[in-house]
Amino acid sequence: MQKSAIVHTRISPEVKQECDYIFSKLGITTSYAISLFLNQVALKKGIPFDISLPEKEDLVSFAENVSSVDSNKPSSKAKAIMKLYDDGIIDYETAEFAIKRLHK
């Protein structure tokens, strides 16, 4: 199949640099990775992975469950992590990971 269509997009330089590094380790180019993604979208007739917004309440419940058996309230460190999440400084997965690490 001849490739003649062009896709332009803007992303942060940091994300591009990180992805370029990962793709180079995988032995593919960023262009090829984007082509793989678009082909999967066409095959699956949708996004080829789950996309959802985590609920803040999920993080609070999670923190309560792992923070304290006695009081069932998040610790001050867990609250600080949730604040970072609320402020958009860290994503949900990072917050969840950090809260888990508090209690290992």
C-alpha atoms as an extended CHARMM CRD file, in Angstrom:
* protein
*
       104  EXT
         1         1  MET       CA              0.0000000000        0.0000000000        0.0000000000  PROA      1               0.0000000000
         2         2  GLN       CA              1.3940000000        3.3880000000       -0.9880000000  PROA      2               0.0000000000
         3         3  LYS       CA              1.9170000000        5.8390000000        1.8460000000  PROA      3               0.0000000000
         4         4  SER       CA              1.0580000000        9.3890000000        0.8550000000  PROA      4               0.0000000000
         5         5  ALA       CA             -1.1070000000       10.8110000000        3.6650000000  PROA      5               0.0000000000
         6         6  ILE       CA              0.5650000000       13.0560000000        6.2410000000  PROA      6               0.0000000000
         7         7  VAL       CA             -0.4220000000       13.4420000000        9.8810000000  PROA      7               0.0000000000
         8         8  HSD       CA              0.7750000000       16.4880000000       11.8260000000  PROA      8               0.0000000000
         9         9  THR       CA              0.4410000000       16.7500000000       15.5820000000  PROA      9               0.0000000000
        10        10  ARG       CA              1.9690000000       18.7660000000       18.3920000000  PROA      10              0.0000000000
        11        11  ILE       CA              3.1870000000       17.1370000000       21.5810000000  PROA      11              0.0000000000
        12        12  SER       CA              5.5090000000       18.1840000000       24.3620000000  PROA      12              0.0000000000
        13        13  PRO       CA              9.2090000000       17.8280000000       23.5340000000  PROA      13              0.0000000000
        14        14  GLU       CA              9.7050000000       15.7200000000       26.6670000000  PROA      14              0.0000000000
        15        15  VAL       CA              7.0810000000       13.1740000000       25.6170000000  PROA      15              0.0000000000
        16        16  LYS       CA              8.5240000000       12.9880000000       22.0980000000  PROA      16              0.0000000000
        17        17  GLN       CA             12.0360000000       12.5030000000       23.4260000000  PROA      17              0.0000000000
        18        18  GLU       CA             10.9520000000        9.7600000000       25.8320000000  PROA      18              0.0000000000
        19        19  CYS       CA              8.9230000000        7.9700000000       23.1580000000  PROA      19              0.0000000000
        20        20  ASP       CA             11.7070000000        8.2820000000       20.5680000000  PROA      20              0.0000000000
        21        21  TYR       CA             14.0690000000        6.6530000000       23.0760000000  PROA      21              0.0000000000
        22        22  ILE       CA             11.6330000000        3.8020000000       23.7940000000  PROA      22              0.0000000000
        23        23  PHE       CA             10.9070000000        3.2270000000       20.1180000000  PROA      23              0.0000000000
        24        24  SER       CA             14.6220000000        3.1540000000       19.3080000000  PROA      24              0.0000000000
        25        25  LYS       CA             15.0790000000        0.4640000000       21.9680000000  PROA      25              0.0000000000
        26        26  LEU       CA             12.2480000000       -1.4640000000       20.2890000000  PROA      26              0.0000000000
        27        27  GLY       CA             13.9250000000       -1.0450000000       16.9080000000  PROA      27              0.0000000000
        28        28  ILE       CA             11.1580000000        1.0490000000       15.3490000000  PROA      28              0.0000000000
        29        29  THR       CA             10.7020000000        4.6890000000       14.4310000000  PROA      29              0.0000000000
        30        30  THR       CA              8.1280000000        7.0480000000       15.8930000000  PROA      30              0.0000000000
        31        31  SER       CA              6.5000000000        7.2200000000       12.4700000000  PROA      31              0.0000000000
        32        32  TYR       CA              6.2080000000        3.4200000000       12.3790000000  PROA      32              0.0000000000
        33        33  ALA       CA              4.7680000000        3.3510000000       15.9330000000  PROA      33              0.0000000000
        34        34  ILE       CA              2.1140000000        5.8990000000       14.9560000000  PROA      34              0.0000000000
        35        35  SER       CA              1.3330000000        3.8470000000       11.8600000000  PROA      35              0.0000000000
        36        36  LEU       CA              0.9560000000        0.7270000000       14.0450000000  PROA      36              0.0000000000
        37        37  PHE       CA             -1.4370000000        2.5990000000       16.3290000000  PROA      37              0.0000000000
        38        38  LEU       CA             -3.5680000000        3.9030000000       13.4600000000  PROA      38              0.0000000000
        39        39  ASN       CA             -3.7140000000        0.4660000000       11.8320000000  PROA      39              0.0000000000
        40        40  GLN       CA             -4.9140000000       -1.0350000000       15.1320000000  PROA      40              0.0000000000
        41        41  VAL       CA             -7.6010000000        1.6650000000       15.3760000000  PROA      41              0.0000000000
        42        42  ALA       CA             -8.7880000000        0.7300000000       11.8830000000  PROA      42              0.0000000000
        43        43  LEU       CA             -8.7570000000       -3.0050000000       12.6740000000  PROA      43              0.0000000000
        44        44  LYS       CA            -10.5620000000       -2.6810000000       16.0020000000  PROA      44              0.0000000000
        45        45  LYS       CA            -12.8480000000        0.1520000000       14.8980000000  PROA      45              0.0000000000
        46        46  GLY       CA            -11.8650000000        2.1110000000       17.9980000000  PROA      46              0.0000000000
        47        47  ILE       CA             -9.0320000000        2.9010000000       20.3720000000  PROA      47              0.0000000000
        48        48  PRO       CA             -7.0470000000       -0.3350000000       20.8310000000  PROA      48              0.0000000000
        49        49  PHE       CA             -6.7280000000        0.0630000000       24.6000000000  PROA      49              0.0000000000
        50        50  ASP       CA             -8.9090000000        1.0980000000       27.5250000000  PROA      50              0.0000000000
        51        51  ILE       CA             -9.2050000000        4.8310000000       28.1560000000  PROA      51              0.0000000000
        52        52  SER       CA            -10.9390000000        6.0560000000       31.2720000000  PROA      52              0.0000000000
        53        53  LEU       CA            -10.7910000000        8.8270000000       33.7980000000  PROA      53              0.0000000000
        54        54  PRO       CA            -10.0440000000        7.6070000000       37.3020000000  PROA      54              0.0000000000
        55        55  GLU       CA            -12.3720000000        8.9500000000       39.9240000000  PROA      55              0.0000000000
        56        56  LYS       CA            -10.8660000000       10.9510000000       42.7570000000  PROA      56              0.0000000000
        57        57  GLU       CA            -13.0760000000        8.9810000000       45.1170000000  PROA      57              0.0000000000
        58        58  ASP       CA            -11.3280000000        5.7970000000       43.9460000000  PROA      58              0.0000000000
        59        59  LEU       CA             -7.9840000000        7.2210000000       45.0500000000  PROA      59              0.0000000000
        60        60  VAL       CA             -9.4040000000        8.3670000000       48.3860000000  PROA      60              0.0000000000
        61        61  SER       CA            -10.9460000000        4.9410000000       49.0020000000  PROA      61              0.0000000000
        62        62  PHE       CA             -7.7270000000        3.2580000000       48.0230000000  PROA      62              0.0000000000
        63        63  ALA       CA             -5.7120000000        5.4990000000       50.3640000000  PROA      63              0.0000000000
        64        64  GLU       CA             -8.1480000000        4.8730000000       53.1880000000  PROA      64              0.0000000000
        65        65  ASN       CA             -7.9140000000        1.1210000000       52.7150000000  PROA      65              0.0000000000
        66        66  VAL       CA             -4.1280000000        0.9800000000       52.7290000000  PROA      66              0.0000000000
        67        67  SER       CA             -3.3460000000        3.8280000000       55.1110000000  PROA      67              0.0000000000
        68        68  SER       CA             -4.7470000000        2.8480000000       58.4410000000  PROA      68              0.0000000000
        69        69  VAL       CA             -6.6200000000       -0.1590000000       59.6620000000  PROA      69              0.0000000000
        70        70  ASP       CA             -7.6350000000        1.6000000000       62.8810000000  PROA      70              0.0000000000
        71        71  SER       CA             -8.8190000000        5.0200000000       61.7780000000  PROA      71              0.0000000000
        72        72  ASN       CA             -9.6550000000        4.2200000000       58.1400000000  PROA      72              0.0000000000
        73        73  LYS       CA             -8.3780000000        7.6940000000       57.1960000000  PROA      73              0.0000000000
        74        74  PRO       CA             -5.5340000000        8.4650000000       54.8040000000  PROA      74              0.0000000000
        75        75  SER       CA             -2.2020000000        9.2310000000       56.4580000000  PROA      75              0.0000000000
        76        76  SER       CA             -0.7140000000       12.7020000000       56.1040000000  PROA      76              0.0000000000
        77        77  LYS       CA              1.7190000000       11.3550000000       53.5040000000  PROA      77              0.0000000000
        78        78  ALA       CA             -1.1530000000        9.7890000000       51.5430000000  PROA      78              0.0000000000
        79        79  LYS       CA             -3.0080000000       13.1130000000       51.7080000000  PROA      79              0.0000000000
        80        80  ALA       CA              0.0820000000       14.8730000000       50.3380000000  PROA      80              0.0000000000
        81        81  ILE       CA              0.1860000000       12.4060000000       47.4460000000  PROA      81              0.0000000000
        82        82  MET       CA             -3.5300000000       12.9510000000       46.7550000000  PROA      82              0.0000000000
        83        83  LYS       CA             -2.9170000000       16.7230000000       46.7240000000  PROA      83              0.0000000000
        84        84  LEU       CA             -0.2280000000       16.2340000000       44.0670000000  PROA      84              0.0000000000
        85        85  TYR       CA             -2.7790000000       14.2660000000       42.0470000000  PROA      85              0.0000000000
        86        86  ASP       CA             -5.4770000000       16.9220000000       42.5700000000  PROA      86              0.0000000000
        87        87  ASP       CA             -3.0600000000       19.6290000000       41.4290000000  PROA      87              0.0000000000
        88        88  GLY       CA             -2.2760000000       17.6760000000       38.2630000000  PROA      88              0.0000000000
        89        89  ILE       CA              1.3760000000       17.2260000000       39.2070000000  PROA      89              0.0000000000
        90        90  ILE       CA              1.1890000000       13.4300000000       39.1230000000  PROA      90              0.0000000000
        91        91  ASP       CA             -1.1860000000       11.0600000000       37.3430000000  PROA      91              0.0000000000
        92        92  TYR       CA             -3.4980000000        8.5020000000       38.9440000000  PROA      92              0.0000000000
        93        93  GLU       CA             -1.1710000000        5.5460000000       38.4580000000  PROA      93              0.0000000000
        94        94  THR       CA              1.7310000000        7.4070000000       40.0580000000  PROA      94              0.0000000000
        95        95  ALA       CA             -0.4270000000        8.4200000000       43.0180000000  PROA      95              0.0000000000
        96        96  GLU       CA             -1.6440000000        4.8520000000       43.4740000000  PROA      96              0.0000000000
        97        97  PHE       CA              1.9180000000        3.5100000000       43.2550000000  PROA      97              0.0000000000
        98        98  ALA       CA              3.1950000000        6.0770000000       45.7750000000  PROA      98              0.0000000000
        99        99  ILE       CA              0.4130000000        5.3120000000       48.2580000000  PROA      99              0.0000000000
       100       100  LYS       CA              1.1340000000        1.5900000000       47.9470000000  PROA      100             0.0000000000
       101       101  ARG       CA              4.8300000000        2.2670000000       48.5870000000  PROA      101             0.0000000000
       102       102  LEU       CA              3.9810000000        4.0790000000       51.8240000000  PROA      102             0.0000000000
       103       103  HSD       CA              2.6830000000        0.8780000000       53.3140000000  PROA      103             0.0000000000
       104       104  LYS       CA              5.1580000000       -1.8070000000       52.2600000000  PROA      104             0.0000000000
